[in-house]
């Protein structure tokens, strides 16, 4: 069956007040971005409180649906058949033809749900329901009407054309990107941080990212892996500005000057400081990490408190109460898992203590950091000044 349009159903946007148009416009922009790489010509537009994607000419149905399912703010995608507005008798024939072609198995209950947006149409919604329902029963005697819990709900909307649809393909939900500010994701090459970025962006937050590179201890391929992960996340979040920070000299200096059981905590504190610098510079409203309580030594409650102590921006941890199994399931769903498990070292896995502290005392950590006073500010400034910026977009 050839579908001519998609009706986009949205959830929370519908309960917004006078600023609802802001969310609808953001949704339209994100749909256009998502369809850029799809073969075909698409017209995305708003009409009477609805969002439509019109597909004139040939296009790939499956690829189009797959792209729309990555747009936050969409809760349902309805493939639509459009036919010219005609007399009621012709409308009956059009809907019967739709049911006949769309459903091979006819032994089911149904309900017709008409909506007359074009008020000049001679029949009202209730009359359309009755006439079309009668035509379906005459054409397919095995079908039965059930207005309370139908197996098939046939929607007929009378607009400038007649829109007929009955299938709702689930969307990802959430809020359109760009409606809730921006935040800086600390992106490693692991499983957790891409999922954390995905989950926060699902609430309408634009993403930037910071990755800490440690050549020659981490390879160029490790950096490419992180760029690949950012690209996979950008299919949902939109373009990501990735900051690649050379962290080698800072790590070596910490390794030289600080107690080895505190290495991970102190390194993470300086990562947070640098990421926050870029976040504030670009107007981000918070930091995002993929931490989960108790997953590793640096993610105990005490360790998280020690890491938080150096930040003035909020730190969002969407995975904080998740088991690893739950995180892996989401990473598989968003297609980042196979990339995340590629065996390349990142800077968090080198210079790791054999017996890292799990309940760090913040005062003791700050005292250990005094050993860094001679050079650490200079090293941080060098890392900031030499940052590499990569603009990451889906398909590029």
QUIRAZI-V830302 format. One record per backbone hydrogen bond with DSSP energy under -0.5 kcal/mol. NH is the residue of the N-H (numbers start at 1). CO is the residue of the C=O. If there is no record, write none. Layout:
BEGIN
((NH	CO) (NH	CO))
END
This chain:
BEGIN
((3	1) (4	80) (5	80) (6	53) (7	78) (8	6) (8	51) (9	7) (9	76) (11	73) (14	11) (15	12) (16	13) (20	17) (22	19) (23	19) (24	20) (25	21) (26	22) (27	23) (28	24) (29	25) (30	26) (31	27) (32	28) (33	29) (34	30) (35	31) (36	33) (38	35) (41	56) (43	54) (44	42) (45	43) (45	52) (47	50) (50	47) (51	8) (52	45) (53	6) (54	43) (54	52) (55	4) (56	41) (56	54) (60	39) (61	59) (64	60) (65	61) (66	62) (67	63) (68	64) (69	65) (70	67) (71	68) (72	70) (72	236) (73	173) (74	71) (75	9) (75	73) (76	9) (77	169) (78	7) (79	77) (80	5) (81	164) (82	80) (83	162) (91	87) (92	88) (93	89) (94	90) (95	91) (96	92) (97	93) (98	94) (99	95) (100	96) (101	97) (102	98) (103	99) (104	102) (106	104) (108	106) (110	144) (111	152) (113	154) (114	112) (115	156) (117	115) (117	158) (118	158) (119	117) (121	118) (128	124) (129	125) (130	126) (131	127) (132	128) (133	129) (134	130) (135	131) (136	132) (137	133) (138	134) (139	135) (140	136) (143	140) (144	108) (146	110) (152	109) (154	111) (154	152) (155	153) (155	165) (156	113) (157	163) (158	115) (158	156) (159	157) (159	161) (162	83) (163	157) (163	161) (164	81) (164	162) (165	155) (169	77) (169	167) (171	75) (173	74) (175	202) (178	204) (179	176) (179	204) (180	204) (183	206) (184	286) (185	183) (185	208) (186	288) (187	185) (187	210) (188	186) (195	191) (196	192) (197	193) (198	194) (199	195) (200	196) (201	197) (202	198) (203	200) (204	175) (204	201) (205	200) (206	181) (208	183) (209	241) (210	185) (211	243) (213	211) (213	245) (217	214) (218	214) (223	219) (224	220) (225	221) (226	222) (227	223) (228	224) (229	225) (230	226) (231	227) (232	228) (233	229) (234	230) (235	231) (235	232) (236	233) (237	233) (238	234) (240	392) (241	207) (242	240) (242	390) (243	209) (243	241) (244	242) (244	388) (245	211) (245	243) (247	213) (247	245) (248	213) (251	247) (252	248) (253	249) (254	250) (255	251) (256	252) (257	253) (258	254) (262	259) (263	260) (266	262) (267	263) (268	264) (269	265) (270	266) (271	267) (272	268) (273	269) (274	270) (275	271) (276	272) (277	273) (278	274) (279	275) (280	276) (281	277) (282	278) (283	280) (284	279) (285	182) (287	314) (288	184) (289	316) (293	320) (294	299) (295	292) (299	296) (300	297) (304	300) (305	301) (306	302) (307	303) (308	304) (309	305) (310	307) (311	308) (314	285) (316	287) (316	314) (320	317) (322	319) (327	323) (328	324) (329	325) (330	326) (331	327) (332	328) (333	329) (334	330) (335	332) (336	331) (337	331) (340	336) (341	337) (342	339) (344	342) (347	212) (349	346) (356	353) (357	261) (362	360) (365	361) (366	362) (367	363) (368	364) (369	365) (370	366) (370	367) (371	368) (372	369) (373	370) (375	372) (376	372) (379	375) (380	376) (381	377) (382	378) (383	379) (384	380) (385	381) (386	382) (387	384) (388	244) (389	387) (390	242) (390	388) (392	240) (392	390) (396	393))
END
